[in-house]
């Protein structure tokens, strides 16, 4: 027995050693293969690393050109040239180098091309957010990517970027890499490199820029187009500039006091020198293109973009907006905007976002870009949410028609407190301060009487009216319906001019909707069509309900008691549907009107929402709208709206007859043509509406 154990031990020990030896051999083989694979990848991807001088050479590419609808008028050329002046590193001030390093690659002088710690932090942040929200690209990586690689997010591209960045850092000094980077990196507006950026945005050599200007240039690198000083995101640009200054202080390049002084410095941007026509529209189109194709792709591919813009109408729009806004200055209204759309195609024919894009400074007294101004020429107000006033009313009236109310329905225009028991009082006034007693819905909408319109919204339903507005193309009413209340019908919710014009286009097109279209066709550099507008209309409203709205808004006889027969809302010889809007705070004035062939909306006001004078919309926005439409309609055949079918009901109150009660006494709110309510007092508004009629009658007797 002992002898067997002895022999077992003798033969077992060599067996264990053999297993360990085999494991080491296998592990060594795996390490060898891994190193060999990495070496192969390194050699494969690094074999064509460009020579040093290539980083300073200009990269030629075909520009993307944006035309009007005819293809004959060049509106703008994207990346038609890369503005670049190569300067030695010694010329570039330390404050700009430090600003860029602090915000783009704080560990630049210590890493070997990759910042492992930053990559780990970014990975942890991405895992926490469960999306690739953070990046950790070093300056060498950015240089490689912007010079020789595409921005496609593939493993192959990332491996190539990493390997080339490592090889770049191995071959060249930090000074060389930083010099190439500062002469290569894009800052937006076709400016490549620090010198071109300083000249483009501040009209001065790079060595003369201030600390605040250096921080702003460093801010642009992250998103050159999005953060453009001439775009819609100036507030975000200034916020990032302040962040760069804080990072510089955090890296001990400057003191906290210097950072605060630089934050307070007023920055003035140079005027854009690149020729541009229809600038607000072009910037809108440019944004659409960048979002879809990416900035670098557009830079290289040489697209020909045919837009929906009618250049003749655009020139007219710019003229009437400029002259009309200047005429309104005595009423403390310093800006205006206009959008015109073909309702049958959804194509934007004209867009003017402010009265004068090329104005050198804001008016009347100027202001710091990115801050509040009475007039900021670069801001496209057509895309900004503003309060529409009574221009929102047609949506509530349309919903009421859908429920079964008629143009002859009687509503009482009497002073009414709509605040239900336990709620805040809400007693809206009419524009002229008068109350007219019983009115038809036709009269109420045509004359834009407020009190009956609030009643229409109650009958139609706030949530239902908002849903209808969204269906028609309104994109901004995102809060809960209860947060708007009955004041919604008087402009309590903010909307965009472009959305409102498109929504009114549904009425013009008798219930068919097409979302606003700015791009008709895109061709590549070889003339091949790569994109073409083939939107088809979809029905969102009943034809009868649209014809009812068209009939009411084009009824000049019904409108005349409030606006006058020959007001700015009337164009002799044409049947035009039109609606105005002025919220109670007098911060916005709207006029939106249409024929079956074209819809035009005009906004008047101030960028910073400073209240205007007390004039109504038809006295401020109306004349601008009238002048544009009067000339535009000459291009179209005269068309009248189709008449709606007559509506007959068995309810006298819906047929234009009334007794001494409110409508709630005779109908159920959500089923007006249904059975008479057995107990109308159950409606929360019944008591207030009845009391308002009684008070009006008593006051009438006293008079």
C-alpha positions in Angstrom: 0.0 0.0 0.0 2.7 2.5 1.0 4.6 1.5 -2.2 1.6 2.4 -4.4 1.3 5.8 -2.8 5.0 6.4 -3.3 4.8 5.6 -7.0 1.6 7.7 -7.4 3.4 10.7 -6.0 6.4 10.1 -8.3 4.2 10.1 -11.4 1.7 12.8 -10.4 4.2 15.7 -10.0 5.6 15.7 -13.5 2.0 15.7 -14.8 1.1 18.9 -12.9 4.2 20.6 -14.1 3.3 19.6 -17.6 -0.1 21.3 -17.3 1.4 24.5 -16.0 4.0 24.5 -18.7 1.3 24.0 -21.4 -0.8 26.9 -19.9 2.1 29.2 -20.0 2.8 28.2 -23.6 -0.8 28.9 -24.5 -0.8 32.2 -22.8 2.4 33.2 -24.4 1.0 32.3 -27.8 -2.1 34.4 -27.2 0.0 37.4 -26.1 2.2 36.9 -29.2 -0.8 36.8 -31.5 -2.3 39.8 -29.8 0.9 41.8 -30.2 1.3 40.6 -33.7 -2.3 41.7 -34.5 -1.8 45.1 -32.9 1.5 45.5 -34.8 -0.2 44.5 -38.0 -3.0 47.0 -37.4 -0.5 49.7 -36.5 1.6 49.1 -39.6 -1.5 48.8 -41.8 -3.2 52.0 -40.7 0.0 54.0 -40.1 1.6 53.2 -43.4 0.1 56.2 -45.1 0.6 58.8 -42.4 1.0 62.1 -44.3 4.2 64.0 -44.3 4.3 66.9 -41.8 3.9 69.7 -44.3 0.6 68.3 -45.4 -1.1 69.6 -42.2 -0.5 73.2 -43.4 -1.7 72.6 -47.0 -5.1 73.7 -48.2 -7.7 71.0 -48.7 -9.8 71.7 -51.8 -13.4 70.7 -52.0 -16.4 71.5 -54.1 -18.8 73.9 -52.4 -22.5 73.4 -51.9 -24.6 76.0 -53.6 -28.1 77.1 -52.5 -30.4 78.5 -55.2 -33.9 79.9 -55.4 -36.6 77.7 -57.0 -35.6 78.7 -60.5 -32.0 77.6 -60.1 -30.9 81.0 -61.6 -30.4 83.0 -58.4 -27.5 81.9 -56.2 -28.5 82.6 -52.7 -25.5 81.3 -50.8 -22.4 79.2 -51.3 -21.5 76.9 -48.4 -17.8 76.4 -48.0 -17.2 77.9 -51.4 -13.7 78.7 -50.0 -11.8 77.8 -46.9 -10.6 81.1 -45.5 -7.2 80.2 -44.1 -3.9 82.1 -43.4 -1.2 79.9 -42.1 0.8 81.6 -39.3 3.7 80.3 -37.1 2.9 79.3 -33.6 4.8 82.2 -32.2 2.3 84.6 -33.8 -0.7 83.1 -32.0 -1.1 84.6 -28.6 -0.7 82.4 -25.5 -4.2 83.3 -24.3 -5.7 81.6 -27.4 -3.5 78.5 -27.1 -4.3 78.3 -23.4 -8.0 78.7 -24.0 -8.1 75.9 -26.6 -6.0 73.6 -24.5 -8.0 74.2 -21.4 -11.3 73.3 -23.0 -10.3 70.8 -25.7 -7.3 68.9 -24.2 -6.2 70.0 -20.8 -3.6 67.2 -20.5 -2.1 68.0 -24.0 1.5 68.4 -22.8 1.5 65.2 -20.8 -0.2 62.5 -22.9 1.2 60.5 -25.8 -1.6 61.2 -28.2 -4.4 59.7 -26.2 -5.7 60.8 -22.8 -6.5 57.5 -21.1 -8.0 59.2 -18.0 -10.3 61.4 -20.1 -11.4 58.4 -22.2 -12.2 56.5 -19.0 -14.2 59.4 -17.6 -16.1 59.8 -20.9 -16.8 56.0 -20.9 -18.2 56.1 -17.3 -20.4 59.2 -18.2 -21.7 57.4 -21.4 -22.5 54.3 -19.4 -24.3 56.3 -16.8 -26.4 58.2 -19.4 -26.6 55.0 -21.5 -25.7 57.0 -24.6 -22.5 58.4 -26.3 -22.9 61.9 -24.8 -19.3 62.6 -23.9 -16.1 62.6 -26.0 -12.5 62.5 -25.0 -10.6 63.4 -28.2 -7.2 64.9 -27.8 -5.8 67.6 -30.0 -3.8 65.0 -32.0 -7.0 63.0 -32.5 -9.0 66.0 -33.6 -6.2 67.0 -36.0 -6.1 63.6 -37.6 -9.9 63.4 -37.8 -10.3 66.8 -39.4 -7.5 66.4 -41.8 -7.6 62.9 -43.1 -10.6 61.0 -41.8 -14.4 61.1 -42.2 -16.8 61.6 -39.3 -18.5 58.3 -39.8 -18.8 56.4 -36.5 -17.2 53.0 -37.3 -14.7 50.9 -35.5 -12.4 51.0 -38.5 -12.3 54.8 -38.4 -11.8 54.9 -34.7 -8.9 52.4 -34.8 -7.3 54.4 -37.6 -7.8 57.7 -35.6 -6.2 56.2 -32.5 -3.2 54.6 -34.3 -2.5 57.7 -36.4 -2.8 59.9 -33.3 -0.2 57.7 -31.5 2.1 57.8 -34.5 1.6 61.5 -35.0 2.6 62.1 -31.4 5.6 59.8 -31.7 7.0 61.4 -34.8 6.4 65.1 -34.1 6.8 67.5 -31.2 3.9 69.1 -29.2 4.8 72.5 -30.8 4.5 71.1 -34.3 1.2 69.4 -33.6 -0.3 72.5 -31.9 0.8 74.7 -34.8 -0.8 72.4 -37.3 -4.0 72.2 -35.3 -4.3 76.0 -34.8 -3.9 76.4 -38.6 -6.3 73.6 -39.5 -9.2 73.5 -37.1 -12.6 74.9 -38.4 -14.2 77.8 -36.5 -17.3 78.1 -38.7 -18.3 80.7 -41.4 -15.7 79.1 -43.7 -12.9 80.2 -41.4 -10.2 77.6 -41.0 -7.3 78.3 -38.5 -6.9 80.9 -35.8 -5.8 83.8 -38.1 -8.8 83.4 -40.4 -11.2 83.1 -37.5 -9.9 86.3 -35.8 -10.2 88.2 -39.1 -13.6 86.8 -39.9 -15.3 87.4 -36.5 -13.3 90.4 -35.1 -11.6 92.0 -38.2 -8.2 91.9 -36.5 -5.0 89.8 -36.7 -5.0 86.9 -34.2 -2.2 88.4 -32.2 -4.4 91.4 -31.3 -7.4 89.5 -29.9 -8.4 90.0 -26.3 -8.8 87.3 -23.6 -12.6 87.4 -24.1 -12.2 87.1 -27.8 -9.8 84.2 -27.4 -12.3 82.4 -25.2 -15.0 82.9 -27.7 -12.9 81.5 -30.6 -12.1 78.5 -28.4 -15.8 78.0 -27.8 -16.6 77.7 -31.5 -14.5 74.6 -32.0 -17.0 72.3 -30.3 -19.9 73.2 -32.7 -18.8 75.7 -35.3 -22.1 76.0 -37.1 -24.4 75.6 -34.2 -22.6 78.2 -32.1 -22.1 80.7 -34.9 -22.2 84.3 -33.7 -24.5 84.9 -36.7 -26.9 82.1 -35.9 -29.8 81.4 -33.6 -27.7 80.2 -30.6 -25.8 83.2 -29.4 -26.9 82.8 -25.8 -25.3 79.3 -25.8 -22.2 80.6 -27.4 -21.8 83.2 -24.7 -22.4 80.7 -22.0 -19.7 78.4 -23.4 -17.3 81.4 -23.7 -17.8 81.9 -19.9 -17.2 78.2 -19.4 -13.9 78.4 -21.3 -12.8 81.3 -19.1 -13.6 79.3 -16.0 -11.6 76.3 -17.3 -8.7 78.6 -18.0 -8.9 79.8 -14.4 -9.2 76.3 -13.2 -6.0 75.3 -15.1 -4.3 78.4 -13.5 -3.7 80.1 -16.9 -5.5 83.2 -15.6 -6.8 84.4 -12.3 -10.5 84.3 -11.3 -10.5 88.1 -11.4 -9.2 88.1 -15.0 -11.9 85.6 -15.9 -14.6 87.8 -14.5 -13.3 90.9 -16.2 -13.3 89.0 -19.6 -16.8 87.7 -19.0 -18.0 91.3 -18.7 -16.2 92.5 -21.8 -18.6 93.6 -24.6 -17.8 91.7 -27.8 -18.6 93.1 -31.2 -18.6 90.8 -34.2 -17.6 91.8 -37.7 -20.1 92.0 -40.5 -20.4 88.9 -42.6 -18.5 89.6 -45.8 -19.6 86.5 -47.8 -22.4 87.5 -50.2 -25.8 86.1 -49.2 -29.4 86.6 -50.4 -32.5 85.9 -48.4 -30.3 85.4 -45.3 -32.8 84.2 -42.8 -34.3 81.7 -45.2 -30.8 80.5 -46.2 -29.7 80.0 -42.6 -32.9 78.0 -42.1 -32.1 75.8 -45.1 -28.5 75.5 -44.1 -29.5 74.2 -40.7 -31.8 71.6 -42.3 -29.0 70.5 -44.6 -26.4 70.2 -41.8 -28.8 68.3 -39.6 -29.4 65.7 -42.4 -26.0 65.4 -44.1 -23.4 66.8 -41.7 -21.2 69.8 -42.2 -18.1 67.9 -43.5 -20.2 66.0 -46.0 -21.6 69.2 -47.4 -18.2 70.7 -47.5 -16.9 68.0 -49.8 -19.8 66.9 -52.0 -20.6 70.0 -54.0 -24.4 69.8 -53.8 -26.8 72.0 -55.8 -29.7 72.8 -53.6 -32.9 74.1 -55.3 -35.1 75.7 -52.7 -38.7 76.7 -52.7 -37.9 80.4 -52.5 -39.4 82.7 -55.1 -36.8 85.4 -55.5 -39.2 88.0 -56.8 -41.5 87.6 -53.9 -38.6 87.5 -51.5 -37.3 90.9 -52.7 -40.8 92.3 -52.3 -41.1 90.8 -48.8 -37.8 92.3 -47.7 -38.8 95.7 -49.0 -42.2 95.8 -47.3 -40.8 94.5 -44.0 -38.0 97.0 -43.9 -40.2 100.0 -44.8 -43.1 98.8 -42.7 -41.0 98.3 -39.6 -39.5 101.7 -40.0 -42.9 103.3 -40.2 -43.9 101.5 -37.0 -41.0 102.9 -34.9 -43.1 105.8 -33.7 -45.3 103.2 -32.0 -42.3 101.6 -30.3 -42.3 98.6 -32.7 -38.9 98.1 -34.1 -39.0 94.8 -35.9 -41.1 92.7 -38.2 -41.1 89.3 -39.9 -43.0 87.7 -42.9 -43.6 84.2 -44.2 -45.4 83.3 -47.4 -46.3 79.7 -48.3 -48.0 78.0 -51.2 -50.8 76.1 -49.3 -51.2 73.4 -52.1 -47.5 72.4 -52.0 -46.4 73.6 -48.5 -43.5 75.4 -50.2 -42.1 78.5 -48.5 -42.1 81.2 -51.1 -40.7 84.0 -49.0 -39.2 84.3 -45.5 -37.9 87.5 -43.8 -37.0 86.9 -40.1 -36.1 90.5 -39.2 -36.3 93.9 -40.9 -32.7 94.1 -42.0 -30.2 91.3 -41.7 -27.4 93.6 -42.9 -27.8 96.2 -40.3 -24.5 96.7 -38.6 -25.9 96.9 -35.1 -29.2 96.4 -33.2 -31.6 99.3 -33.0 -32.5 101.8 -31.8 -29.6 102.1 -29.4 -27.7 98.8 -30.1 -27.1 95.9 -27.7 -24.7 93.2 -26.9 -25.2 90.2 -29.3 -26.8 87.3 -27.6 -28.6 89.6 -25.1 -32.1 91.2 -25.3 -32.6 93.8 -28.0 -35.5 95.7 -29.4 -34.2 94.6 -32.8 -31.6 92.0 -33.5 -31.1 91.6 -37.3 -29.7 88.1 -37.2 -32.5 86.5 -35.2 -35.1 84.8 -37.3 -38.3 85.8 -35.5 -40.4 83.6 -37.9 -38.9 80.6 -36.0 -39.3 82.1 -32.5 -42.4 81.4 -30.3 -44.5 84.5 -29.8 -48.0 85.2 -28.5 -50.5 85.1 -31.3 -53.3 87.0 -29.7 -56.6 86.6 -31.5 -54.9 84.9 -34.5 -55.3 81.7 -32.5 -59.2 82.0 -32.5 -59.9 80.2 -35.8 -58.7 76.9 -34.2 -61.2 77.1 -31.4 -64.0 78.1 -33.8 -63.1 75.2 -36.1 -63.3 72.7 -33.2 -66.7 74.2 -32.3 -67.9 73.6 -35.9 -66.7 70.0 -35.6 -68.9 69.6 -32.6 -72.0 70.9 -34.3 -72.1 74.7 -33.6 -73.0 76.9 -36.6 -72.0 80.4 -37.8 -75.4 81.6 -36.7 -75.1 80.3 -33.1 -75.9 83.1 -30.6 -73.3 84.0 -28.0 -73.7 86.9 -25.5 -71.0 89.5 -25.6 -71.4 90.7 -22.0 -69.0 91.3 -19.2 -68.4 87.8 -17.8 -66.2 86.4 -15.0 -65.2 82.9 -16.3 -63.4 82.0 -13.0 -65.4 79.1 -11.5 -66.0 79.0 -7.8 -62.8 78.7 -5.9 -60.6 79.8 -8.9 -59.0 83.1 -9.7 -61.4 85.6 -11.4 -61.0 85.9 -15.2 -62.9 88.7 -16.8 -61.5 89.5 -20.3 -62.2 92.7 -22.1 -62.9 93.5 -25.7 -60.3 95.6 -27.6 -62.6 98.6 -27.7 -63.9 98.2 -24.1 -67.5 97.7 -25.4 -70.0 94.9 -24.9 -72.6 94.3 -27.7 -75.0 91.8 -26.2 -76.2 88.9 -28.4 -73.9 88.2 -31.4 -73.6 85.4 -33.9 -70.5 83.3 -34.2 -70.0 84.9 -37.6 -69.9 88.4 -36.1 -67.8 87.3 -33.1 -65.0 85.8 -35.3 -65.1 88.4 -38.1 -64.9 91.3 -35.7 -62.5 89.4 -33.3 -64.7 90.0 -30.2 -63.0 88.5 -27.2 -65.7 87.6 -24.8 -67.7 85.4 -27.2 -64.5 83.8 -28.3 -63.6 82.8 -24.8 -67.1 81.1 -24.7 -66.3 79.4 -28.0 -63.1 77.9 -26.5 -65.0 76.7 -23.5 -67.6 75.1 -25.7 -65.0 73.6 -28.0 -62.8 72.4 -25.2 -59.3 73.6 -24.3 -57.6 70.2 -24.7 -59.5 69.4 -27.9 -58.6 72.8 -29.4 -54.9 72.3 -28.6 -55.0 68.8 -30.2 -56.6 70.3 -33.3 -54.0 73.1 -33.5 -51.2 70.4 -33.2 -52.9 68.5 -36.0 -52.8 71.6 -38.2 -49.0 72.0 -37.6 -48.6 74.0 -34.4 -45.5 72.6 -32.7 -45.1 74.7 -29.5 -48.1 74.0 -27.3 -46.5 71.3 -25.2 -47.7 72.1 -21.7 -50.7 70.5 -20.1 -54.0 72.1 -21.4 -54.9 73.3 -17.9 -51.8 75.5 -17.7 -53.2 77.6 -20.6 -56.8 78.1 -19.5 -59.4 80.0 -21.4 -57.0 82.8 -22.2 -55.5 80.5 -24.8 -58.0 81.7 -27.3 -56.7 85.3 -26.8 -53.1 84.2 -27.4 -52.1 82.7 -24.0 -49.8 80.1 -25.7 -46.8 81.0 -27.7 -46.5 79.8 -31.4 -44.2 80.3 -34.3 -45.1 82.4 -37.3 -44.0 79.7 -39.7 -46.3 77.2 -38.0 -49.3 79.6 -38.0 -48.9 80.4 -41.7 -48.7 76.6 -42.4 -51.8 75.9 -40.2 -53.9 78.6 -42.0 -52.8 77.0 -45.2 -54.9 74.0 -44.2 -58.0 76.2 -44.4 -56.9 77.6 -47.7 -56.4 74.0 -49.1 -59.8 72.9 -47.7 -58.5 70.5 -45.1 -55.4 69.1 -46.7 -52.1 69.6 -44.9 -48.5 69.6 -46.1 -45.7 70.5 -43.7 -43.6 73.6 -44.6 -41.1 72.8 -47.3 -37.9 74.8 -48.0 -36.0 72.4 -50.3 -37.5 71.3 -53.6 -34.5 69.3 -55.0 -30.9 68.4 -54.4 -28.4 67.4 -57.1 -24.9 66.0 -56.5 -21.9 67.4 -58.4 -22.7 65.1 -61.3 -26.2 66.4 -61.7 -27.8 63.2 -60.2 -30.9 63.9 -58.1 -30.3 62.7 -54.6 -33.3 64.2 -52.9 -36.6 65.6 -54.2 -39.7 66.9 -52.5 -42.4 64.4 -53.0 -44.6 65.2 -50.0 -48.2 64.3 -50.5 -51.0 66.2 -48.7 -53.0 64.4 -46.0 -56.5 65.3 -44.9 -56.8 66.6 -41.4 -60.0 68.6 -41.6 -63.5 68.2 -43.2 -64.0 70.3 -46.3 -67.2 71.8 -44.8 -65.5 73.0 -41.7 -62.7 74.7 -43.7 -65.3 76.4 -45.9 -67.1 77.7 -42.9 -63.8 79.3 -41.6 -63.0 80.7 -45.0 -66.4 82.2 -45.4 -66.3 83.9 -42.0 -62.7 85.2 -42.3 -63.4 86.6 -45.8 -66.7 88.3 -44.8 -65.8 92.0 -45.1 -69.3 93.0 -44.4 -69.3 91.2 -41.0 -65.8 92.5 -40.3 -66.5 96.2 -41.1 -68.2 97.3 -37.8 -64.9 96.7 -36.0 -62.2 97.3 -38.7 -64.0 99.6 -41.2 -65.0 98.6 -44.7 -61.8 99.8 -46.4 -59.3 98.6 -43.7 -55.9 97.1 -44.3 -57.6 93.7 -44.2 -59.5 94.5 -47.4 -58.1 94.1 -51.0 -60.5 95.3 -53.6 -61.4 92.8 -56.2 -60.2 89.7 -54.3 -61.9 87.5 -51.7 -59.3 87.2 -49.0 -59.6 85.4 -45.6 -57.7 87.2 -42.9 -57.3 87.3 -39.2 -55.4 89.6 -36.8 -54.0 89.1 -33.4 -52.7 91.3 -30.5 -52.3 89.9 -27.0 -53.4 92.0 -24.1 -49.8 92.9 -23.2 -49.3 94.4 -26.7 -46.0 92.6 -27.2 -46.9 91.1 -30.5 -49.0 92.1 -33.5 -50.1 89.6 -36.2 -51.9 89.6 -39.5 -52.4 86.3 -41.3 -54.4 86.1 -44.5 -54.8 83.9 -47.5 -56.4 83.2 -50.9 -56.7 79.7 -52.2 -53.2 80.1 -53.8 -51.0 81.8 -51.2 -50.9 82.3 -47.4 -49.0 85.2 -45.8 -48.3 86.0 -42.2 -46.8 89.1 -40.8 -45.5 89.6 -37.2 -44.6 93.0 -35.7 -43.0 93.7 -32.4 -39.7 93.8 -30.5 -37.2 91.0 -30.1 -37.0 91.4 -26.3 -40.9 91.5 -26.0 -40.9 95.1 -25.0 -44.6 96.2 -25.3 -45.5 98.3 -28.3 -47.9 101.3 -28.4 -51.5 100.6 -27.9 -52.4 100.2 -31.6 -54.1 97.0 -32.7 -52.5 94.5 -35.0 -54.4 95.6 -38.1 -52.8 99.1 -37.7 -49.2 97.7 -37.4 -49.0 94.4 -39.1 -52.0 94.9 -41.4 -50.5 97.5 -43.7 -47.4 95.4 -44.3 -49.5 92.3 -45.0 -51.8 94.3 -47.4 -48.9 95.8 -49.4 -47.3 92.4 -49.9 -50.5 90.6 -50.8 -51.9 93.3 -53.0 -48.8 92.9 -55.3 -48.5 89.1 -55.0 -52.1 88.5 -55.9 -51.6 90.0 -59.4 -49.6 86.9 -60.2 -52.5 84.6 -59.6 -55.9 84.2 -61.2 -58.7 85.5 -59.2 -60.2 82.8 -57.1 -63.1 82.8 -54.6 -63.6 80.3 -51.8 -66.2 77.7 -52.2 -69.3 78.4 -50.2 -70.1 76.0 -47.3 -73.3 74.0 -47.3 -76.2 75.5 -45.3 -76.6 74.2 -41.8 -80.2 73.6 -40.5 -80.8 72.5 -36.9 -83.9 72.2 -34.7 -82.2 74.5 -32.1 -83.2 78.2 -32.3 -80.0 79.3 -30.5 -77.9 77.6 -33.3 -80.1 79.2 -36.0 -79.6 82.8 -34.9 -82.5 83.2 -32.5 -82.2 83.9 -28.8 -84.2 84.4 -25.6 -83.0 85.8 -22.3 -80.6 83.0 -21.6 -77.1 81.9 -22.4 -76.5 79.1 -24.9 -75.8 76.7 -22.0 -79.5 76.9 -21.1 -80.4 75.3 -24.4 -77.7 72.9 -25.4 -75.3 70.3 -24.0 -71.7 71.7 -24.3 -70.3 68.6 -26.1 -73.4 67.8 -28.1 -75.0 71.0 -29.2 -77.4 69.4 -31.7 -78.4 66.7 -29.3 -81.0 66.6 -26.5 -81.7 69.6 -24.4 -80.0 69.4 -21.0 -82.4 68.3 -18.3 -80.5 70.4 -15.7 -78.3 73.0 -17.4 -77.2 74.4 -14.0 -74.9 71.4 -13.6 -72.5 73.1 -16.1 -69.8 74.9 -14.2 -70.1 78.0 -16.3 -73.9 78.2 -16.4 -74.4 80.5 -13.3 -71.7 83.0 -14.4 -73.0 83.2 -18.0 -76.6 83.7 -16.9 -75.7 86.3 -14.3 -73.6 88.2 -16.9 -76.6 88.5 -19.2 -78.8 89.7 -16.3 -76.3 92.3 -15.2 -76.0 93.6 -18.8 -79.8 93.9 -19.2 -80.1 95.8 -15.9 -77.3 98.2 -16.9 -79.0 98.7 -20.3 -82.2 99.7 -18.6 -80.4 102.2 -16.4 -78.9 103.9 -19.5 
